[in-house]
Amino acid sequence: NNRADLIKGIPEFWLQAMKNTDIIGETIQEHDEAILKHLKDIRVKLHDTKPYGYTLEFYFSENEFFTNKVLTKTYELTTEK
């Protein structure tokens, strides 16, 4: 067993956290909840070179919806001179 296997978190933590956030909670529909119950962690990687921005990494447990363990979304920020 590795350390991650030994640490137990709050069941469905990310689903509940998102549902309790005003802006995000309003967008979660009933059919989203089955997928979000498998969300185990969210991490952010900041880009320190141009184009500046960040990448969100969504870590999921094994599920019947998709085979990827990690889904990512990258945002590039525009800056004015």
Buried (B, 14 or more C-beta within 10 A) or exposed (E): EEEEEEEEEEEBEBBBBBBEEEEEEEEBEEEEEEBBBBBEBEEEEEBEEEEEEEBEBBBBEEBEEEEEEEEEEEEEEEEEE
